[in-house]
Amino acid sequence: MVVKSIAINAYQDAMQTRGREIRDTVADRLRKPQESAGGFGDTLKDSLKSVNDMQTEKRVLIEEFASGKTQNVHELMISMQKAGMAMQMTGAVRSKIMQSYKEIMQMSF
Amino acid sequence: MRGLFERHIQLTGKVMDLRLQRQNIVGGNIANVNTPGYKARRLEFEEKLQSALNQDDLGKMTRTSEAHLPATFSPDGFKGEGFSEFKGREVIGKDSVNLDKEMTENAKNTMMYNALAMVIKKNFQGMQKVVQEGAK
């Protein structure tokens, strides 16, 4: 009886270990590769690029509207508003960055 | 070289000029609605402007080298084309001006002019904002 229960315990332990191994493997496979967070500079560069893209889109839409190629006023207005908003945001972020830079410069070590 | 004012600002101004001219021509047509033998005049510039701006499918090219011939549009030399509609037969006492057509043209032109005025106003406001923000 005692011998049997020890055998069963050993068997159950082995099963649990094996089950854990399988679970770990599955979880490893399912885990998505962690995206690198990217530096502050990269984020800034990407944002500036998208702001610039919006400005380009706005310019193309204005030219097409002025020359009568498209008669689409609302799209023009939306893209102008978007570009303006992005530009304003860029300005705000820029002044915050400059402010923090100045603060760091004034720190005494 | 890019100056302070981009091309689309000049272009908007030029198109507003042309729309003003069109307004004058349509006004002249309406004023002459009772003149015998008067032929309605038109101002067309859209198609020529589109090809001048390389917006038609044929003209969509990109410059890959600085040495290539620049296709940049300068709004200074651009002109609209005014012409009178062909009219074969002249009926004395009847006008050739279609008043409904002229009124529609007038309304459309006014709306486009207002939209362009708003566009150029917003452009300048945006630039002003950027300049003010940058100075802070």
Interface residues (C-beta under 8 A of the other chain):
Chain A: R59 I62 E63 E64 F65 A66 S67 G68 K69 V73 L76 M77 M80 A83 G84 M87 Q88 G91 A92 R94 S95
Chain B: E6 R7 H8 L11 T12 V15 E46 L49 Q50 L53 Q55 M112 A115 L116 M118 V119 K122 N123 G126 K129 V130 E133 G134 K136
